[in-house]
Amino acid sequence: MSNKYLVIHMTDPTGGTMPQGEDQRLLEDWAEEGDAAGRLGDGAPVAGPEEAKSVAVRDGKVLVTDGPFPEFKEWFAGYDIVTAESIDEAASFMAKHPTAVMGRVYILPVVKLPWDEE
């Protein structure tokens, strides 16, 4: 049974560097493998923190602020939806992505809401 996983790409100050050409080659190889295996769903890079907003509702009031806070050391750089038999299989696949070298990836199982499980 295949499961879906949300993969969050993060920057990480402890990550390595690689030339842009190698970054692009690894990404293209990863995408080709994922497409061939039917693993890849939606995904995209996102803008930097200077373009982000934070939204919260408190006491009935909508609060929209610039975000995130400057003390953040990591930044959400993009996302993918990946299909795999297990989270370990998803992790093995994501280890081939340039973000795993230059930053960090978080893999979260996609689950149903309690009222959708009936």
N, C-alpha and C positions, 0 to 999 in steps of 0.2 A: 504494500500500500504506500503510495506516495504522499508525502506531507509538504506543506508550504511553509517557507521560512522567510521572515523579513530580515534582510541583511542591512545593517547600518554601517556605513563607511565613516570612520572617524580619523581625524588627524591625530597625531601623537608625537610629542616632542622627543620620545625615545626611538622613533622610527628611523629607518635608514634613508638613504637617498639613492636615486638611480637616474641616469640620463633620460631625457624625454623620449628618445627613440626606443630605448629598452622598455620604458613604461608603456608606450603605445603598443609595442610588439607583444608584451605580456598580456595586456588588456585584450588585444585582438585575438590572441591564442585562447585566452580564457573564454571570451564570448563565442568563438567558433566551437569550442568543446561543449559549452553550455547549450548552444543552439542545437548541435548535433544530438545531444542526449535529451533534448526536450526539457532542460532544467530552468531555462530563463523565462521569467515573466517581465513585468514592467520594471524599469529601473532608470535612474538618471542622476547626474551630479546636481548639486544645488549651489546657490549663491553663498557668498561669505557672510560672516556675522554682521557686517555693516549694513546689510540689506534685510536682516531678519527682524521679526516682530514677535512679541510675547503677548498672548491674549489670556486673560483670566476674568471671571465674573465673581465679584465679592459683594455681598450685601445687595444684590440686584444691580450692581453697577458694572459695566463692561470696562475693563482696564486694558488698554493697548499701549505697550511701551516698546522702545527699542530693545533689542535683545541680541545676544545674551549678555550676561555681566562680564566685564573685562577680566575677571579673575579666572575665567574658564581657560584651561590649558589645552583642551581638546575642542574640536569643532566637527559637527555633523557635516560631512562632505558629500554625501549622496546615499542612495539606497538601491537595493535590488530585491525582487521577489524570486526566490529560488525554490525549485521542487527537488526533493531528494527522498530516499527511503528512510533516512534517519538524520538526526542532527550531526552525527559523526561524519556521515557521507557529505552533508552540506559543508561541514568544516574542512574536510579534505579538498573539496572543490574550491572553496574560498581561499585556501592557502595558496592557490595559484594566482590570485588577484594581486595587482601591484599594491593595493592598499594594505595588504597583509605585511608587506615589506616596509612601506613608507609610513604606515599609520597603524590602524587596528580595525578589525571588523567585529561587530557584534551580531550574533545569529539568534533570532528569537522565533520560536515556533508560533505560527499563526493558529489561534484557537477560536472556537465558536463562543458567542455570548451565551449565557445560561438559558435564555429564552429561545435560542435558535437550536437547542439540542433535542427538542421534542421529536 
